[in-house]
Amino acid sequence: MREIPLAAIRARAYDIWERNHRPDGYEIQFWLLAERELRAELEGRRDAAGEDAAPVPATGDAPVETVGG
């Protein structure tokens, strides 16, 4: 599992804090939310790369369309 840089978490947590009108007392919640969001984005990119490498079904498995007749 790749580590997320603390600076990235800090920046995301600050952004979340600002979007929520800068409430007091939510530092830990926003930090954890930022970390979760960044981890999900990282995993999503990893999953998207895996989808590109997925095998293509054989032509026998795909429906055949005929013209004419």
Secondary structure as the mmCIF struct_conf table of DSSP 4:
data_model
#
loop_
_struct_conf.conf_type_id
_struct_conf.id
_struct_conf.beg_label_comp_id
_struct_conf.beg_label_asym_id
_struct_conf.beg_label_seq_id
_struct_conf.end_label_comp_id
_struct_conf.end_label_asym_id
_struct_conf.end_label_seq_id
HELX_LH_PP_P HELX_LH_PP_P1 ARG A 2 PRO A 5
HELX_RH_AL_P HELX_RH_AL_P1 LEU A 6 ARG A 19
TURN_TY1_P TURN_TY1_P1 ASN A 20 HIS A 21
TURN_TY1_P TURN_TY1_P2 ASP A 24 GLY A 25
HELX_RH_AL_P HELX_RH_AL_P2 GLU A 27 ASP A 52
TURN_TY1_P TURN_TY1_P3 ALA A 53 ALA A 53
BEND BEND1 ALA A 54 ALA A 54
HELX_LH_PP_P HELX_LH_PP_P2 PRO A 55 ALA A 58
TURN_TY1_P TURN_TY1_P4 THR A 59 ASP A 61
BEND BEND2 ALA A 62 ALA A 62
HELX_LH_PP_P HELX_LH_PP_P3 PRO A 63 VAL A 64
#
